[in-house]
Amino acid sequence: MKKAIITLSEEVTQDILRNRKSLNNQCNYGAAELCRRAEVIGISLKVQGGLWQGRIEHNWCVDPNGLIYDPTAEQFNGGVNGLQTSATTPFYIAVSPTQVKTYSRLAEKQGWNKGHTEGISQIAVGYGIYGERIQILEEFKKFYPDLCHQVIDERKDELKVAKNGLFYAVMRLGGVQFYLNVEDVIRGRNNTLMTNPQIRSFVVFRNESSYLVQEIQQRLYVTPSGKTGLITSRGPKTRIKLSKAGNLYRSYGKNQPFNERLDVDDLFSNLIAQLEEMIKEMKS
């Protein structure tokens, strides 16, 4: 079977060079054609998509024993057409459809929004990011073997009065649960490893005709020296206005192109209702 596939691969290579003049950008056709010709003589191959040396999107064929056949490999420096050996097989990085989605998301989060930007593959960029994130997770595993960590906060919600005499409340969620994965860890300043922020609590401010809701966030971190802990910081603010009819809405600010009223979601509505109830109880 191996010799037959090698012969077919050589024929496909020669046909591409004769009819299309170059092997460049012919991997889709070459792999599909090799599979078709193999099927004619009763050999089952499958087309495998992935990356050449982790840098270039490519397609090739794989037989039932896992051997790789590539009729267009010589379009790359170091590529060898036909059956791949132990020396060239490591050049082929198979990528599944699920992995394509993961790599694409990772790349998009760093600004690579197109499939190819200036000739650089989004999937290849994401593959590189994925490899770095795996290393970050390995570091976190030394301190959090299950790649999860729970922070319990048993403090109750608090109603306070600001210096201007207006009320505000700290609404706590009972703690934070960190589940670490490749999309949830980053490398920060000074080589500090950390998670993406999780919401720990909300601070809800009451003004005369509006409310301001601010997230309080936490990150889990590991320093190069092995110190671990939590970073607490302020997150996004959302201003919610109260109409004359008593309805809640949020609107774009003056710097936005439109002044459009937006519905207030249930979370913010509940936080505001909870604040009003706390004020009512305090005054009663």
N, C-alpha and C positions, 0 to 999 in steps of 0.2 A: 504493500500500500504506500509506503513512504516513497519508494522510487517513482511510483506512478504520479504521486502528487508533485514531486520535484520536477518531473518532466512537464506536467501541466503548467506549473508555475513559470517555468522557463518559456513555454509557448506563449503564455499571457504577457510576459515581459516583452518578448520580441514583437508581438502583435501591437502592443501599446507604442513601442518605439517606432514601428513601421507606420502605423496609422495616425498616431497622435504626436509623434516627433519628440516626446519628452515624457519622463516618468513623474515630473513635478505635478502635484495636485491631481494625480490619477489614482490615489489609493482607494477611493470609494469604488470606482469602476473596476480596478484591478482585483480587489478582494471579492467583489460580487461576481466577477467573471470567473475567477478561479473556483469559487463555490459552485457555480453553475456547471462548469466543465467537469468537476469532480462528481457531481450528482449524476451526470450522464453515464459515467462508468461505475456507478454504484458506491461511491465514496461520500460519506457525509462530513462536510466541513461547516463551520459557522464563521460568520464575519464578526470580528471583535473590534470594538472601538476603544480608543484610549489615547495615550500620549507617548510620543517618541522621546525618550530620555527626559520625560517629565516636562517638556517644553513645547512640543508641537503636536497638534491634534492629528491623529492618524488612524487608519483602519488596516487590518490584516486578517489572516485566516488561522483558525485553530482546529486541529483534528481531534478525534475522541480521546486520544492519549495526552492531549494538552500541548502537542508540538506546534510550533508557530511556523507558518509559511507566509512569505511576504514577496509578492512579485514587483513591488515598487520601492523597496528599501534603499536602493542606491541613489535615490533623490536626496538622501541625507548623507552628510559626512560620516563615515564609519559604517554606513548601512551596507548590508550584503543581501542581494536578492535570493529568494528561495527559502530552503529550510534553515531556520535559525539554530545556532549552536549555543553551548553554555556561555560562550564569550559575548554573543549578541542578544540572547534572550533577555538579560536585564535591561536592555534599552526599551523594552515594551512594557508600558504600564497600562494594564486593563482598567477601564473606567466604566462602571455600571450606570444605568439611567439615574438611580438614586444618588450615586456619587456626583454625577453631573449637576444635579440640583443643589447638592450641598456645596460643591466647589463654586458654583455660580453665585450662590447667596453670599459666600464668604468674600468673593471678589467684588460683588456689588456694594457691600458694606464699606469697602475701601475705595469706592469710586470707579470701578471698572464695570460700567453699565452696559457695554456692548459686547457682542460675541468676540469681536476682534477690534482692538484699538491699536492703531499704528503697527499692525502686523502681529501684535501680541495677543495670544488666546486668553479669553476670560477664564476658561476652564483650567488652563495651565497656571494662571495667576492664583486661582483658588486652590489648586493642588499644592502649590508652594505654601500658601497660608495655612492650609490644613496640616501640612507636615510640621510647621512651627507650633500650631496649636496643640498637636499631639505631644510635643516636647513639653509644652507648658502644663498639660494635664499630668504628665509623668512627674513633674515637680510637685504639683498639688497632691498627687497620690501619696507622696512621702509623709504628708501631714494629715491628709483626709483620704484614707485608703478606699473608702466607698464612693469617693467623689461626690459627697453630699455633706452638708453641715447645717444644723438647725440652731438658730439663735432664738431663745425664748424671752419674751418681754411680758412680764406679769403686771406691769404698771397699768393703772386705770387711765381712762381718758381724763383730761384736765381742762377746766374752764379758767381762763385768766383775763386780766384787764390790762390793756396796753397803757403806755404813758399818756396817750391822748384820750384815755378814758373809754375807748371802744373795746368790745369783747373779742376774744379769739379763743380757739380751743385746739388742743393737741389730741388728735384721734389716732389711737394706736391699733395696730393690726394683730397684736399678740406675739409678734416676732417675725423672723425672716427664715425662709427655707431656701438654701442654695443647692441646686443640682448642677454640677459642673459637666459641661460638654464642650466640643470644639467651637461651637458658636457662642459660648458664654464666657470665654476667658480671653484676656488680652495681655500684652506686655506693655507696662506703663513706663513712666519716667524712672531713671536710675535702675533699669532692668527689674523693676518690681512687677511681679505677676499678680493679676487681679481678675476678679469676675466683673461682668457687667452689673450695673446697679440694680438692686431690688428695692421696692418701696417698703419702708419700715413703718411710716406713719404719715398723716396729713396734718398740716396746720391750716385751720380755716379762720380767716379774719372777717369780721363783720363791720362794714362801713354803713353810712347812712342809707344809701340806695344800691349797694352792691356788696359782693363778697369776693374774697381772694382765697383760692385754695392752692397750697404749695405742697409738693411732695417732699418728704424727707427720705433719703435713700441711703443704702449701705452697700459696700463692696467687701468681699473677702479678699485678703491679700497675703502674699508670701514674698519676703524680701530675699535678695541673694544670700544674706547671712543666715537665713532660716527662721526669721521672725515672722510670726503669723498674727493676724488680727483683723479688725474691721475698720473701714473708713466710712465715716458718716458725713453726708453732704446734703446741701439743698438741691432739690430738683426743679422741674418746670413749675411755673405759676400759671394758673388759669383764673381770669377775672370773669365773674358772673354778675350780671346786672339784674336788678329787680324793676320790672315795669310798673306803671301806675296801676295796672290791673292786678298786680301781685304775682305776675308770672316771672319765672326765671329764664334768662337767656344769656348767652355769651356772644360777643360780637368781635369782629376783627378790629384791630386798632387803626389809628389814623394812617399808619404807614402801609397798610394793606390796600390792594387795588379795589377791593369791594368792602362796603359796610353792610355785611349780611348777618342777619340774626341766625344763630344756630341753636338747635335744641340742646338742653342740658341733659347729659346722660344720667342714668339712675344712680351711679356712684356719687356724683357731686350733689345731686338732689338729696340723697340720703344723708350725706355729710352735713349739708346745710340744715336739714330738718333736725338732725341730731344736735347741732349747735343751738338752734332755737329752743329745743326742748331743755337743754342744759341751762340756758339763760332763764327760761321760764321757771325751772325748779329752784334756781338760786334766788330769784326774786320773790318766790312764794313763801 
